[in-house]
Amino acid sequence: MPPTPDPALPHGSSTPAPDGAGASTDVRVRRTRTRLREAVLELASTQPVEDIAVADLVRAARINRTTFYKHASSPAEVLKQLLYEDLDRVRVEWLAEAGASGLSPREIWEHASAALVDHLERYDAVYTVGLTDRHSTVLHYLLVDHFTASVRTLLDHDRGAVPDGAGSLVWRTEAASRFLAHGEAGLVEAWMSLPAPRDRSLFVSAAAALLPGWLVLSRS
């Protein structure tokens, strides 16, 4: 006898579903995901995500452990999925603007930094708890990974912007991407360490002022 599909998962059984069952299952999946995300945001606003127990998360989300593990392996994964989706939207807008004509590197960076501040403010409590005093390595490396991918994509589309030096173009692209990413993450942590309400213009101006000369010159 085949196992009964979990109602919290998309329909994937080889047994044909009754009319409307797939749509009904999709609704339940979205509802479960929404509950998980709302719960992890609430909990991560009071403690680093690494300290959140699965038992506490499933209790707050009003689901059971079996359902939880079909959506994520840990509370940190739930939070990362949520934040990455929002950061990916920021990246798409930034890269589109970077490819537009008539904008200086400083203007591109300022606009991207303002969009990043929007993201940080949307999830202010999570970042405040997670990044103040370097409590959360999950959030730190989430930002580093996102910034690395963003800069790498930019440099892949503009090989002339990759600084000269020893090593292959691929290695220099990766090195430059990670160098900028760690610096940007450090800037975020420095800004988040300030007392609220934080000055948005301070972050934006610092990001533009710290833009490396090799990137400014290559895109001028």
C-alpha positions as CSV (number, residue, x, y, z in Angstrom):
1,M,0.0,0.0,0.0
2,P,1.6,3.3,-1.0
3,P,2.2,6.0,1.6
4,T,-0.3,8.7,2.1
5,P,1.0,12.0,0.8
6,D,1.6,14.7,3.5
7,P,-1.1,17.4,3.0
8,A,1.5,20.1,3.7
9,L,3.5,19.2,0.6
10,P,2.7,19.9,-3.1
11,H,0.9,17.0,-4.8
12,G,3.6,14.5,-6.0
13,S,1.9,11.2,-5.6
14,S,1.5,8.8,-8.5
15,T,-2.1,8.4,-7.5
16,P,-4.3,10.8,-9.4
17,A,-5.7,13.5,-7.2
18,P,-9.4,14.4,-7.2
19,D,-10.3,17.6,-9.1
20,G,-9.1,20.6,-7.1
21,A,-6.9,18.6,-4.7
22,G,-3.7,20.0,-6.2
23,A,-4.9,23.6,-5.7
24,S,-6.0,22.9,-2.2
25,T,-2.7,21.3,-1.3
26,D,-0.8,24.4,-2.8
27,V,-2.9,26.6,-0.5
28,R,-2.0,24.6,2.5
29,V,1.7,24.7,1.6
30,R,1.6,28.4,1.2
31,R,-0.3,28.8,4.5
32,T,2.3,26.6,6.3
33,R,5.2,28.5,4.8
34,T,3.6,31.8,5.8
35,R,3.1,30.6,9.4
36,L,6.8,29.5,9.5
37,R,8.1,32.8,8.2
38,E,5.9,34.9,10.5
39,A,7.0,32.7,13.5
40,V,10.7,32.8,12.7
41,L,10.6,36.6,12.2
42,E,8.9,37.0,15.6
43,L,11.4,34.8,17.4
44,A,14.5,36.1,15.6
45,S,13.4,39.6,16.7
46,T,14.2,38.7,20.3
47,Q,17.1,36.3,20.0
48,P,19.7,35.2,17.4
49,V,18.3,32.7,15.0
50,E,20.9,30.2,16.0
51,D,19.3,30.1,19.5
52,I,15.8,29.3,18.2
53,A,14.8,25.7,18.9
54,V,12.7,23.8,16.4
55,A,10.2,23.0,19.2
56,D,9.7,26.7,19.8
57,L,9.3,27.5,16.1
58,V,6.8,24.8,15.4
59,R,4.8,25.8,18.5
60,A,4.7,29.4,17.3
61,A,3.8,28.4,13.8
62,R,1.1,26.0,15.0
63,I,2.5,23.1,13.0
64,N,4.1,19.7,13.8
65,R,7.7,18.7,13.5
66,T,7.1,16.3,10.6
67,T,5.6,19.2,8.5
68,F,8.4,21.5,9.5
69,Y,11.1,19.2,8.3
70,K,9.4,19.0,4.9
71,H,9.9,22.7,4.5
72,A,13.3,23.3,6.1
73,S,16.1,21.6,8.1
74,S,16.4,24.4,10.8
75,P,14.9,27.7,11.9
76,A,18.0,29.4,10.3
77,E,17.1,27.9,6.9
78,V,13.5,29.4,7.2
79,L,14.9,32.8,7.9
80,K,17.6,32.6,5.2
81,Q,15.0,31.6,2.6
82,L,12.8,34.6,3.5
83,L,15.7,37.2,3.6
84,Y,17.3,35.8,0.4
85,E,14.1,36.3,-1.5
86,D,13.9,40.0,-0.5
87,L,17.6,40.5,-1.1
88,D,17.3,38.9,-4.6
89,R,14.8,41.5,-5.5
90,V,17.2,44.2,-4.4
91,R,19.9,42.6,-6.6
92,V,17.8,42.5,-9.7
93,E,17.0,46.2,-9.4
94,W,20.6,47.0,-8.7
95,L,22.0,45.1,-11.7
96,A,19.3,46.6,-14.0
97,E,20.4,50.1,-12.9
98,A,24.0,49.2,-13.2
99,G,23.4,48.3,-16.8
100,A,21.6,51.5,-17.6
101,S,23.5,54.3,-19.4
102,G,24.1,57.8,-18.0
103,L,24.7,56.8,-14.3
104,S,28.0,57.2,-12.6
105,P,29.4,54.4,-10.4
106,R,28.8,56.5,-7.4
107,E,25.1,57.1,-8.3
108,I,24.6,53.4,-9.0
109,W,26.2,52.5,-5.6
110,E,24.1,55.1,-3.8
111,H,20.9,53.8,-5.3
112,A,21.8,50.2,-4.5
113,S,22.7,51.2,-0.9
114,A,19.4,53.0,-0.4
115,A,17.6,49.8,-1.6
116,L,19.7,47.8,0.8
117,V,18.8,50.1,3.7
118,D,15.1,49.6,2.8
119,H,15.7,45.8,3.2
120,L,17.5,46.3,6.5
121,E,14.7,48.5,7.8
122,R,12.0,46.0,6.8
123,Y,13.7,43.4,9.0
124,D,15.2,45.9,11.5
125,A,14.6,43.9,14.7
126,V,16.1,40.7,13.2
127,Y,19.2,42.4,12.0
128,T,19.6,44.4,15.2
129,V,19.4,41.3,17.4
130,G,21.5,39.2,15.0
131,L,24.3,41.6,14.1
132,T,24.7,43.7,17.2
133,D,27.8,42.4,19.0
134,R,28.2,39.9,16.2
135,H,25.7,37.4,17.7
136,S,24.7,35.7,14.4
137,T,27.1,34.1,12.0
138,V,24.1,33.1,10.0
139,L,23.1,36.7,9.2
140,H,26.7,37.8,8.6
141,Y,27.4,35.1,6.0
142,L,24.0,35.5,4.5
143,L,24.9,39.1,3.7
144,V,28.4,38.1,2.5
145,D,27.0,35.4,0.2
146,H,24.5,37.8,-1.2
147,F,26.9,40.6,-1.8
148,T,29.5,38.2,-3.3
149,A,27.0,36.9,-5.8
150,S,25.8,40.4,-6.7
151,V,29.3,41.8,-7.3
152,R,30.4,38.6,-9.1
153,T,27.4,39.0,-11.5
154,L,28.3,42.6,-12.1
155,L,31.9,41.8,-12.9
156,D,30.9,38.8,-15.1
157,H,29.0,41.3,-17.3
158,D,31.8,43.8,-17.2
159,R,35.2,42.0,-17.4
160,G,37.0,45.4,-17.8
161,A,36.0,46.2,-14.2
162,V,38.0,43.3,-12.8
163,P,41.3,44.7,-11.3
164,D,44.5,43.6,-13.0
165,G,47.0,41.4,-11.1
166,A,48.4,37.9,-10.8
167,G,46.1,35.0,-11.3
168,S,43.4,34.0,-13.7
169,L,40.5,36.3,-14.6
170,V,38.2,33.8,-12.8
171,W,40.2,33.9,-9.6
172,R,40.6,37.7,-9.7
173,T,36.8,38.1,-10.2
174,E,36.1,35.8,-7.2
175,A,38.7,37.6,-5.1
176,A,37.3,41.1,-5.9
177,S,33.8,39.9,-5.3
178,R,34.5,38.5,-1.9
179,F,36.7,41.5,-0.9
180,L,33.8,43.9,-1.6
181,A,31.3,41.6,-0.1
182,H,33.0,41.4,3.3
183,G,33.5,45.1,3.3
184,E,29.9,45.7,2.6
185,A,28.8,43.3,5.3
186,G,31.1,45.1,7.7
187,L,29.5,48.4,6.8
188,V,26.1,46.9,7.5
189,E,27.2,45.7,10.9
190,A,28.7,49.1,11.8
191,W,25.5,50.9,10.8
192,M,23.3,48.4,12.6
193,S,25.4,49.0,15.8
194,L,24.2,52.6,15.9
195,P,21.2,53.4,18.2
196,A,17.9,53.7,16.5
197,P,16.6,55.7,14.6
198,R,19.6,55.3,12.3
199,D,20.6,57.9,9.7
200,R,19.9,56.4,6.3
201,S,22.1,59.0,4.5
202,L,25.0,58.0,6.7
203,F,25.0,54.5,5.3
204,V,24.5,55.6,1.7
205,S,27.2,58.2,1.8
206,A,29.7,55.8,3.5
207,A,29.0,53.0,0.9
208,A,29.7,55.5,-1.9
209,A,32.8,57.0,-0.3
210,L,34.2,53.5,0.3
211,L,33.7,52.4,-3.3
212,P,37.1,51.1,-4.5
213,G,38.9,53.3,-7.0
214,W,39.4,50.4,-9.4
215,L,35.7,49.9,-9.8
216,V,35.0,53.7,-10.1
217,L,37.6,54.2,-12.8
218,S,36.7,51.1,-14.8
219,R,33.0,52.2,-15.0
220,S,33.6,55.9,-15.6
